[in-house]
């Protein structure tokens, strides 16, 4: 290839710190350090994500298993009651709107 590469003419000797090739070792070291940091951060994020989904043990909080079970039942009951109340409010508002629309139409005809 007559001494010419994609980086230019390589036939002349280059001393340390000169030319485009002198930056390559520094770049390689920087990229390796950057890759190591990325791997460490990915590992830390993975560990945090795995531990975030784990609730503290009830025994560590001084709560008995029966208490936790009773609290879960109570939460389920309250969620069901809230859903029923939400449905009833929506139904009542729908009926109110219909009543207003019908009475408003009757008043306009008078």
Backbone as CSV, one residue per row, in Angstrom:
resi,resn,N_x,N_y,N_z,CA_x,CA_y,CA_z,C_x,C_y,C_z
1,UNK,0.818,-1.192,0.000,0.000,0.000,0.000,0.858,1.251,0.000
2,UNK,2.009,1.241,-0.454,2.970,2.322,-0.613,3.066,3.303,0.559
3,UNK,2.893,2.851,1.803,3.136,3.678,2.972,2.044,4.656,3.350
4,UNK,0.877,4.636,2.691,-0.206,5.571,3.011,-1.375,4.765,3.561
5,UNK,-1.883,5.175,4.717,-3.039,4.496,5.314,-4.189,5.480,5.411
6,UNK,-5.281,5.034,6.014,-6.444,5.900,6.175,-6.125,7.096,7.057
7,UNK,-5.113,6.996,7.898,-4.749,8.097,8.784,-3.746,9.046,8.151
8,UNK,-3.271,8.740,6.990,-2.329,9.635,6.337,-1.011,8.946,6.072
9,UNK,0.003,9.699,5.768,1.321,9.176,5.433,2.009,8.691,6.698
10,UNK,2.331,7.391,6.749,2.964,6.797,7.921,4.443,6.524,7.675
11,UNK,4.983,6.971,6.559,6.370,6.653,6.223,7.373,7.465,7.033
12,UNK,6.983,8.658,7.507,7.919,9.473,8.272,7.847,9.096,9.730
13,UNK,9.003,9.054,10.409,8.985,8.699,11.834,8.297,9.788,12.652
14,UNK,7.532,9.349,13.644,6.810,10.269,14.513,7.331,10.076,15.921
15,UNK,7.681,11.145,16.588,8.154,11.050,17.968,6.963,11.058,18.905
16,UNK,7.207,10.665,20.134,6.131,10.597,21.129,5.516,11.968,21.319
17,UNK,4.192,12.027,21.330,3.483,13.276,21.550,3.203,14.028,20.279
18,UNK,3.606,13.493,19.131,3.358,14.164,17.868,2.465,13.300,16.991
19,UNK,1.691,13.937,16.122,0.904,13.228,15.124,-0.380,12.652,15.677
20,UNK,-1.216,12.123,14.767,-2.526,11.626,15.182,-2.469,10.346,15.998
21,UNK,-1.433,9.537,15.831,-1.358,8.266,16.544,-1.020,8.438,18.020
22,UNK,-0.458,9.573,18.402,-0.085,9.764,19.805,-1.307,9.897,20.692
23,UNK,-2.418,10.338,20.142,-3.635,10.496,20.929,-4.377,9.173,21.106
24,UNK,-4.092,8.186,20.251,-4.816,6.914,20.318,-4.629,6.166,21.631
25,UNK,-3.420,6.056,22.169,-3.301,5.372,23.470,-4.067,6.096,24.575
26,UNK,-4.009,7.422,24.585,-4.742,8.183,25.602,-6.246,7.996,25.418
27,UNK,-6.684,7.971,24.180,-8.106,7.778,23.891,-8.551,6.392,24.328
28,UNK,-7.727,5.399,24.062,-8.062,4.028,24.456,-8.176,3.911,25.974
29,UNK,-7.259,4.548,26.686,-7.291,4.524,28.150,-8.547,5.240,28.649
30,UNK,-8.852,6.379,28.062,-10.044,7.132,28.470,-11.313,6.341,28.196
31,UNK,-11.371,5.694,27.025,-12.553,4.887,26.699,-12.689,3.695,27.634
32,UNK,-11.570,3.064,27.980,-11.611,1.931,28.904,-12.116,2.378,30.275
33,UNK,-11.650,3.528,30.751,-12.113,4.047,32.040,-13.592,4.401,31.972
34,UNK,-14.000,4.980,30.862,-15.405,5.343,30.665,-16.283,4.094,30.656
35,UNK,-15.831,3.049,29.949,-16.586,1.790,29.916,-16.691,1.175,31.312
36,UNK,-15.626,1.251,32.093,-15.646,0.714,33.453,-16.646,1.475,34.322
37,UNK,-16.690,2.802,34.164,-17.656,3.604,34.918,-19.081,3.246,34.519
38,UNK,-19.310,3.070,33.231,-20.653,2.715,32.762,-21.074,1.371,33.337
39,UNK,-20.163,0.388,33.313,-20.498,-0.925,33.883,-20.813,-0.818,35.372
40,UNK,-20.033,-0.024,36.102,-20.276,0.143,37.539,-21.620,0.811,37.789
41,UNK,-21.941,1.821,36.999,-23.227,2.507,37.160,-24.391,1.584,36.802
42,UNK,-24.235,0.803,35.738,-25.288,-0.134,35.369,-25.515,-1.158,36.473
43,UNK,-24.437,-1.632,37.066,-24.556,-2.588,38.170,-25.266,-1.948,39.363
44,UNK,-24.907,-0.709,39.682,-25.534,-0.017,40.812,-27.017,0.210,40.554
45,UNK,-27.362,0.606,39.338,-28.777,0.823,38.998,-29.537,-0.488,39.085
46,UNK,-28.939,-1.554,38.590,-29.580,-2.861,38.647,-29.815,-3.289,40.096
47,UNK,-28.823,-3.098,40.948,-28.975,-3.456,42.360,-30.054,-2.618,43.039
48,UNK,-30.086,-1.326,42.721,-31.105,-0.454,43.313,-32.496,-0.842,42.845
49,UNK,-32.629,-1.185,41.574,-33.927,-1.579,41.043,-34.404,-2.864,41.692
50,UNK,-33.492,-3.791,41.904,-33.860,-5.054,42.538,-34.228,-4.868,43.997
51,UNK,-33.529,-3.983,44.692,-33.822,-3.789,46.113,-35.020,-2.878,46.337
52,UNK,-35.370,-2.042,45.360,-36.505,-1.125,45.530,-37.819,-1.878,45.606
53,UNK,-37.909,-3.012,44.929,-39.148,-3.776,44.933,-39.327,-4.629,46.175
54,UNK,-38.314,-4.695,47.011,-38.368,-5.538,48.197,-38.793,-4.690,49.388
55,UNK,-39.923,-5.019,49.954,-40.399,-4.307,51.136,-39.668,-4.851,52.363
56,UNK,-39.510,-4.040,53.374,-38.882,-4.538,54.602,-39.729,-5.655,55.211
57,UNK,-39.069,-6.590,55.804,-39.767,-7.699,56.436,-40.616,-7.178,57.592
58,UNK,-41.814,-7.747,57.723,-42.725,-7.322,58.776,-42.099,-7.535,60.151
59,UNK,-41.344,-8.629,60.306,-40.724,-8.891,61.607,-39.676,-7.832,61.941
60,UNK,-39.009,-7.286,60.923,-38.019,-6.240,61.168,-38.682,-4.960,61.637
61,UNK,-39.932,-4.765,61.279,-40.665,-3.576,61.688,-41.433,-3.797,62.988
62,UNK,-41.369,-5.009,63.521,-42.080,-5.310,64.753,-43.568,-5.554,64.535
63,UNK,-43.950,-5.968,63.331,-45.352,-6.208,63.002,-45.544,-7.714,62.841
64,UNK,-46.596,-8.223,63.418,-46.886,-9.647,63.307,-47.552,-9.952,61.981
65,UNK,-47.441,-11.190,61.544,-48.036,-11.631,60.290,-49.543,-11.460,60.271
66,UNK,-50.198,-11.669,61.424,-51.651,-11.516,61.497,-52.047,-10.064,61.259
67,UNK,-51.241,-9.153,61.803,-51.514,-7.727,61.621,-51.404,-7.336,60.146
68,UNK,-50.389,-7.848,59.481,-50.204,-7.552,58.065,-51.387,-8.094,57.274
69,UNK,-51.804,-9.294,57.592,-52.939,-9.900,56.896,-54.207,-9.083,57.115
70,UNK,-54.426,-8.647,58.344,-55.615,-7.846,58.646,-55.554,-6.498,57.913
71,UNK,-54.385,-5.904,57.861,-54.238,-4.630,57.152,-54.493,-4.801,55.657
72,UNK,-54.023,-5.890,55.086,-54.276,-6.140,53.665,-55.762,-6.323,53.392
73,UNK,-56.434,-7.042,54.270,-57.882,-7.217,54.108,-58.599,-5.873,54.202
74,UNK,-58.188,-5.052,55.145,-58.801,-3.722,55.316,-58.554,-2.849,54.082
75,UNK,-57.346,-2.887,53.551,-57.042,-2.112,52.346,-57.890,-2.584,51.183
76,UNK,-58.037,-3.885,51.030,-58.873,-4.424,49.949,-60.311,-3.968,50.110
77,UNK,-60.819,-3.998,51.342,-62.183,-3.548,51.606,-62.345,-2.069,51.252
78,UNK,-61.391,-1.249,51.679,-61.476,0.189,51.412,-61.365,0.498,49.918
79,UNK,-60.516,-0.240,49.206,-60.406,-0.044,47.765,-61.707,-0.395,47.064
80,UNK,-62.349,-1.477,47.490,-63.630,-1.868,46.905,-64.697,-0.824,47.190
81,UNK,-64.731,-0.356,48.428,-65.705,0.673,48.808,-65.473,1.965,48.020
82,UNK,-64.233,2.341,47.843,-63.901,3.535,47.074,-64.356,3.393,45.621
83,UNK,-64.156,2.229,45.040,-64.600,1.998,43.664,-66.119,2.092,43.561
84,UNK,-66.830,1.538,44.545,-68.304,1.629,44.545,-68.759,3.083,44.675
85,UNK,-68.125,3.832,45.568,-68.491,5.241,45.738,-68.196,6.048,44.479
86,UNK,-67.096,5.764,43.843,-66.755,6.442,42.597,-67.823,6.164,41.538
87,UNK,-68.252,4.910,41.438,-69.293,4.537,40.482,-70.605,5.265,40.794
88,UNK,-70.965,5.312,42.069,-72.223,5.973,42.458,-72.175,7.482,42.179
89,UNK,-71.056,8.118,42.448,-70.931,9.559,42.176,-71.053,9.819,40.688
90,UNK,-70.390,9.012,39.875,-70.480,9.183,38.421,-71.919,8.973,37.938
91,UNK,-72.588,7.978,38.476,-73.974,7.712,38.091,-74.879,8.880,38.498
92,UNK,-74.687,9.383,39.717,-75.490,10.510,40.201,-75.251,11.750,39.351
93,UNK,-74.002,12.030,39.026,-73.706,13.191,38.185,-74.303,13.037,36.792
94,UNK,-74.275,11.833,36.254,-74.886,11.598,34.939,-76.385,11.864,34.988
95,UNK,-77.042,11.368,36.036,-78.487,11.597,36.174,-78.781,13.086,36.353
96,UNK,-77.965,13.791,37.131,-78.153,15.219,37.353,-78.007,16.002,36.045
97,UNK,-77.014,15.652,35.272,-76.810,16.327,33.990,-77.996,16.082,33.066
98,UNK,-78.464,14.834,33.018,-79.626,14.533,32.181,-80.850,15.318,32.651
99,UNK,-81.063,15.407,33.962,-82.220,16.125,34.511,-82.140,17.610,34.153
100,UNK,-80.915,18.182,34.290,-80.738,19.597,33.942,-80.991,19.814,32.456
101,UNK,-80.501,18.928,31.624,-80.691,19.066,30.185,-82.171,18.963,29.817
102,UNK,-82.900,18.041,30.439,-84.330,17.888,30.143,-85.103,19.098,30.647
103,UNK,-84.845,19.535,31.886,-85.564,20.702,32.437,-85.184,21.978,31.692
104,UNK,-83.956,22.090,31.248,-83.545,23.248,30.472,-84.260,23.286,29.140
105,UNK,-84.484,22.134,28.541,-85.202,22.070,27.261,-86.670,22.407,27.474
106,UNK,-87.261,21.970,28.599,-88.665,22.283,28.893,-88.853,23.788,29.126
107,UNK,-87.923,24.439,29.807,-88.030,25.865,30.082,-87.895,26.677,28.806
108,UNK,-87.081,26.212,27.892,-86.897,26.929,26.632,-88.150,26.866,25.757
109,UNK,-88.970,25.838,25.930,-90.179,25.700,25.127,-91.335,26.508,25.704
110,UNK,-91.242,26.901,26.947,-92.329,27.668,27.591,-92.350,29.092,27.166
